[in-house]
Amino acid sequence: MAKLARDVMTPDPACCSATTTLDQVAKMMIQNNCGAIPIIDSSNQPIGLVTDRDIVCRVVAEGKNPNGYTVDSCMTKPIVTVRADTPLEQVILTMEEHQIRRVPVVDDSGCCAGIIAQADIAMVGRPGQAAELLSEISRDTGRPSL
């Protein structure tokens, strides 16, 4: 039987609002041993994603103090999500197409139910699948990267 997003995702990921300060988000990343936090609205629906790289490249490297900024200042939006019942192969294609390393998983109501990272694919995917994903995510598109 084919694996679905719900079979692979980390359930109930740490989430925050767009008004959460970047120092608080960084602490959340340490507490949860993760590099990305989904940003949700008041209905628990994902509106963006902030990564450790977003904080470093869009704030710290620009000489800004992360204590004075909120997630809204550097989060990636619009967000790409997959549904919990999406087959793993489609999840991987979505990640490759959008060149993303992590993808939030939403339930039938559109609420954040989990998150899938490259490492999750490496743990459960077929041999070589994670390498293919990494290759596709990393390919040069001519767009400036963060």
C-alpha positions in Angstrom: 0.0 0.0 0.0 1.3 3.4 -0.9 2.3 5.7 1.9 0.4 9.0 2.4 1.5 12.3 3.8 -0.1 11.5 7.2 2.1 8.3 7.4 5.3 10.3 7.0 4.7 13.7 8.6 5.7 14.9 12.0 2.3 15.4 13.6 1.3 18.6 15.5 4.4 20.7 14.6 5.3 23.7 16.7 3.5 26.7 15.0 3.4 30.4 15.7 1.6 33.6 14.5 2.9 36.2 12.1 3.4 38.5 15.1 5.7 36.2 17.0 9.2 37.8 17.4 12.1 36.2 15.7 14.0 35.5 18.9 10.9 33.6 20.2 10.8 31.6 17.0 14.5 30.8 17.2 13.9 29.5 20.7 11.0 27.4 19.5 13.3 25.8 16.8 15.8 24.9 19.5 13.2 23.5 21.9 11.6 21.4 19.1 14.9 20.5 17.3 13.7 21.8 14.0 14.7 24.4 11.4 11.2 25.5 10.2 8.1 26.7 11.9 4.7 27.0 10.1 3.0 30.3 10.6 -0.7 30.0 11.2 -3.6 32.4 11.4 -6.2 32.5 14.1 -8.0 29.5 12.4 -4.9 27.3 12.6 -4.5 27.6 8.8 -0.9 27.9 7.5 -0.1 31.3 6.0 3.6 31.1 5.7 6.7 29.2 6.9 9.8 30.6 8.6 13.1 28.8 8.6 16.4 29.3 10.4 17.8 30.3 7.0 15.1 32.9 6.5 16.1 34.5 9.9 19.8 34.5 9.1 19.6 35.6 5.5 16.8 38.1 5.6 17.4 39.6 9.0 20.8 38.9 10.7 22.9 39.1 7.5 21.3 42.5 6.8 22.5 43.8 10.2 19.0 43.8 11.8 18.4 42.8 15.4 16.1 39.7 15.3 14.7 40.8 18.7 13.1 43.8 17.0 11.3 41.9 14.2 8.4 39.6 13.9 8.0 36.5 11.7 6.0 38.5 9.2 9.2 40.4 8.3 10.9 37.3 6.9 8.5 34.4 6.5 8.2 32.6 3.1 4.8 33.2 1.6 2.6 32.2 0.0 2.9 28.8 1.5 2.8 25.5 -0.3 0.9 22.7 1.5 -0.2 19.2 0.9 -3.3 17.4 2.3 -2.9 14.5 4.8 -4.2 12.0 2.3 -1.8 13.1 -0.5 0.3 10.1 -1.7 4.0 10.3 -0.8 5.0 10.3 -4.5 2.8 13.4 -5.0 4.3 15.1 -1.9 7.8 14.6 -3.3 6.7 15.9 -6.7 5.3 19.0 -5.0 8.5 19.6 -3.0 10.6 19.2 -6.2 8.3 21.5 -8.3 8.4 24.3 -5.7 12.0 23.6 -4.7 11.1 23.4 -1.0 12.8 21.3 1.7 9.8 21.2 4.0 6.0 21.2 3.4 3.2 21.6 5.9 0.4 19.0 5.9 -3.2 20.2 6.3 -6.3 18.3 7.3 -9.7 18.4 5.6 -10.4 21.8 7.2 -7.1 23.3 5.9 -5.6 23.4 9.4 -2.0 22.6 10.0 -1.8 18.9 11.0 1.9 18.1 10.4 5.0 18.9 8.4 7.2 16.8 6.2 10.9 17.5 5.8 13.5 16.0 3.5 14.8 13.9 6.4 11.3 12.3 6.7 11.5 11.3 3.0 15.0 9.8 3.6 13.7 7.7 6.4 10.7 6.2 4.6 11.2 6.7 0.9 12.5 4.2 -1.6 16.3 3.9 -2.0 17.6 7.0 -3.8 14.4 8.9 -3.5 15.8 11.4 -1.0 18.9 12.0 -3.3 16.6 12.7 -6.2 14.6 15.1 -4.1 17.7 16.9 -3.0 18.9 17.2 -6.6 15.7 18.6 -7.8 15.3 21.1 -4.9 18.9 22.3 -5.4 18.8 22.7 -9.2 19.6 26.1 -10.6 16.5 27.9 -11.9 18.1 31.2 -12.5 16.2 32.7 -9.6 18.1 34.3 -6.8 18.3 32.0 -3.8 18.2 33.0 -0.2 
